[in-house]
Amino acid sequence: MKRRTFLAGILAYFLTGCSFNRKTSLPETDVPIPLMGVFPLSVAGEANDGSKSSQNNVQFAVISDIHILQSDSAPLKFQTALEDLLVNQEPPLDFVVLNGDLGDGTPKDYQKVTQILRSVRESTGKTTPILPTIGNHEFYKAFHDPDSNAWNSDTFPNQDTDPQAIQRFLDFAERDTVYTDHYINGYHFIFLGSEKSRMSDPQIGDAAYLSETQLTWLNQKISENRTPGKPVFVFLHQPVFSSQSQAQRKFNLVVQQKELVKILQSVPDVVLFVGHLHMRLGSPDSFVKDTFMMFNSASTSRVWPASSQAETSQGLVVDVKEGVVSVQGRDFLQHAGLPEAQYQINV
């Protein structure tokens, strides 16, 4: 019954102009929305504002692999996930991370994501900050015909370049680099991102390419303002596995994997959030122990392995209190936590 109801909702969604609540439907325009919201996040150069905060709690969500226009159901699933996170979480979330693969990096993808974000802000009245990272699919406009936007791998890269793809993401994210950091309630959050794709080097494929500049920056930032008992949270779309990883399958999905692992292992209490593999929460390797801890955020649009029982859309809700990190998997269509995906880390 729930599957039929959800599919009926999808049909209604597209028949009413791509808005789950027609009364709050907003036209697609080029007017930018404040992705960072109105909550004051302190950036690296303002560490004194955040790192000395008297607050010791923070709550946030991580969702990824939205693939906004790759299926008829993806837009509704993304909207449903946002509404569930912004309305049903108590206390309210401090922010939401979109951890890569928002779409295929085309203007239409960004326009659709923006339209849904604006619609959800309007319908919920929430201005919760949204923090995106770049994924491999943000470089996929290279597979789309520049005139029709149809998939056309035969003419790859279809007049696109890595700098152009990155700039489209940066315009959407309202920042200057694919990597950045923030202090929120005294906790340090670091966001990484690929700077090249197969357009620059076919051997890169879908892996993340982290420049020497980015790695040098990360090496400095990861130990900045270290406070005993407080974890450092790192976000990257592609997972990274070391020889010490307890993963059953170890993918090489970061070109500079060895260098990145060394930095992540250089300080205690690093918690890494990744996406890319669409891995069903609670399945092997959705949570991996290393010197650092790594959580995969599944996907709002397509979860693997797929289930014949019901549609699903998954992500993570993270609650940090006094050095205890609680990670709860969530099914956004059921508006419920996943018992098989509950973790607690005592720092």
N, C-alpha and C positions, 0 to 999 in steps of 0.2 A: 504494500500500500504506500509506504514512504517513497519507494522508487517511482511509482506512478505519479504521486503528488509532486515530486521534484521535477520529473520530466514535464508535467503539466505546467509547472512554474516556468520552466525554460521556454515553452511555447508562448506563454502569456508575456514573458519578458521581451521576446522579439516582436510580438504582435503589437506591443504598446510602446514601441520606439526605444527599445533597449533600456528600459528603466523598470526595476522591480516594483517600485512604487510610483505609479504614473503621476501622482500629484506632486511629487518632488523631482520629476524629470527636469533636467536642465539642458539647454542646447549646447552642442559642442562648439566651443569658441576657442580662440587663441589666447584668451585672458589667463594669465598664469595664476595658479592657486598656491597658497603658502604651504608648500610641502613640509616645511619645518614646523608648521603650526605656530602657535603663539607662546608655547612653553619655552622659557629661556634656557637653551642648551649652551654650555660654555665650550668653546673650541680650544685647541691646544694652546694658543697664545694667551688664553684667559684661565689658565689652570687654577689660579688662586680663587676664582669664583666657584668652581665646582669641587676641586679636590679638598677644600676646607669646609664643605657643606656639613652642617650638623646632622643632616638626615643620613640614616644608615640603611634605608630600604629603597628598593627600586623594583618595578614590575614592568615587563615588556613582552612583546610577542615577536616571533620570527616566522615569516612565511616566505615561500619562494616558488619558483617555477610556475608562474602564473600563466604564461603563454597565452596572452589575452585574446588573440584572434585566431588561434590554431584550431579551435573547436567551437561549436555552437554553445556549449555549456560553460566554457571558460569565463566569459564576462560575468555571468550570474554567480558562479562559484566564488569569484574574486569579491564581488559585491557582498555576497552572503558572509564570507569570511570576515571582511572588514566590519560589517554590521554586528556580527557576533562578538568580535573582539572589542569594539568600542562601546557596545551597549551592555553586554552580559558579564563583563569582568568587574569584580569588586575586590579591592578598590580599583578605580579606573587605571588603565595602563598609562605609564609615563611616555611610551612611544612604541611604534611598530616598525620593524625592519622588513623591507622587501628585499630578500637576499638573492637577487639576480634572476635572469630569464623572465623579465616582465612581459616581453613579446619577442618580436624578431628585429627590434631596433628600427622599425620604419616609423615615419611620422604618424601614420595611422595608428600604430600600436601605442605610441605615447599619447596621442590624442584620446584614445579610448580609455587608457588607464587614468588619465587626467579627468575625463568626464565622469568616470565612476567615483574617483576620489572626491570630486566636487559634489556629486549627487549624495554620497554618503555623509559628507560633512553637513550638507544642507538638511538631510532627513534626520540625522542624529543630533545635530547641534554640537558635535564634538570637533575640537581642533587639535586632537592628539597628533604630535609630530610623526611624520612618515620619513624614514631614513632608507633610501635605496642603495643597493650595490649593483655593480655591473656584472652581468653573466656572459657566457659565451654566445647566447642567442641575441644579445644586444649588438652583435656584429653580423647578424644574419640578413640584414638588408641586402648584402652582397649576393644573396641567392634569389632576390626578387627583381623582376623586370622594373627598370626605373620609370617606365611609362604606365604600365598596367598594374603594377604591384603584384602580379601573379608570380608564383614560384617558377624560376627559370635558372636552374643550375648550369645549363649548357653555356650560358653567357657570363658566368661568374668571372669577376666580381661586380658586374653590372654597373660600372662607373662609380662604385663606392670605394672608400679607402678607410683604413683604421682611424686616422685623425677625424674624419667626418663622422664615423660611427661613435667615437668617443665624445665628440662635441654634442651630438644629439642627446646622448645620455646626460652629459653635464648640464645642458640647457634644462632638461627635465628635472634633474636633481638639484638644480640651483646652487652649484658649487663649481670650483675651478679645477679640481683634480679627482681622479677616480678613487684616491685614497684620502682618508681624513680621520679625525678622532674627536671625541667629545667627552667631557666629564659631566656625569649626571648623578646627582645626589651623592657625590664623592666617589663614584665608580668610574673607571676608565673604559671607554668603548672605542675600539679601533676598527675601521672599515677599510678593507683592501679591495683591489680590483685589477683585472687584466688590462694591460696596455697595448697588447698586440693580438692579432688573430691570424688565421691562415691566409688572410689577404696579404700579410707581410711575409709569412713563411708557411708554406703548406704543411711543414712538419709540426707546427703548433697545434693544428687541428682544433679541438674544443678545449684544450688545456688553458690554464691561466698563465700569462706571461707577466712576471713581476720584474720591473727594471731594477738595475742596481741602485738607482736613486730611491725607489720605493722601499727596497730592502734595507738600505742604510737608514732611511727615515724610520722604518718599523723597529729596527734594532735600537734606535735611540728612544722611541716612544714607549716601547713595551716595558721599559724599566723606569720610566718617568713617574715621579711622585708616588713611588711604590709605598703602599701601606700594608703592614702585616695584617693578615686576616681578610684582605679585600682582593677578590679575584680580578683579573683583567679579562675583558670580553673582546673577542676578535671575530670578525665576520668576513667570510670569503665565499664566493659562490661555489667554487670547486673544492672538494675534499683534498686533504693531504695526509699521506700515510708514511710513517717511518718504520725502520726495522724493529722498533720497540712496540709498534702498534699491535693491539690484540685483535685487529680485524681479521675476519676469515678470508676476505678477498681484498687485496691491496692494489688499487688503481694508481697509475702515475698520471695525475690530472693537473699537476703544476710543473711547468718547465723547470723552475728553480726549486724543485721539491726539497733537495738536500739543504739548500741555504735557508729556506723558509722553516723547515723543521728545526734546524739548529737554533734559530731565533726564538721560536715558540717554546723550545725546551730550556731556554736560557734563564727564565724566571719561573718561580713557582706559581701555581694557581691560575694558569691560563685556561680559559674555556672558549673553545672554537665552535662557531656555528656555520654550517655549510648547507648546500643544496645539491643541485645538479643531477643526482642519481634517482630522484623521485621515490626514494626508498620508503616503503610502508613503515610507519612508526611501530616500534616494538619488534621489528624483524632484525635478524643478525646484521650487524654493522650500522644500524641506525644510531647506535650509541657506541663509541669506540674509546677504550682507555689507552692512553699513552702517558708520557710524562705530563701531557696536557689532556684534557677531556674534549672529545669532539661529538657534536650532535648534528644529525642530518634532519632538516626541517620538512622532509617529504615534498609535497606539492599541493597547491590549491586546485590544480586542474586535472592532473593525471598521476595516480599513485600506483607504484609497481611493487609486487605483482598485483595485477588488477584482480578485482573480485567480481564474480558473477552474481553475487548476492545483492549488492546495492551500490549506488554511486557513492563516492567518498571524496572528501576534500580535507586535507590535514595540515597542521602546523603546530608550533610550540608556543606555550605561555611560560614565561620564566619569572619566578618570584625570588628576590634576594633579600634576606633579612639577617642582619648581624652575622655575616660570614657564611650563612647556609644558603646554598643555591638549590632551589627546587624547580625542576623542569617537568612540565606536564604536557604530554601530547594531547591534541584536541581534534575532534571531528567537527568541522564547522557546519555540516549539513544536519547533524544530530544535535548540535549545540551542547556537546558533552565532552568531558575528558575521556581519555583512553586509558583504561586500567593497565593495559600491557605496556604503556609508555609513560611511567612515572619514575623519576630519578631524584635523588637528593645527594648533594655534594657538600660535605662539611669542610670548609677551608680552615 
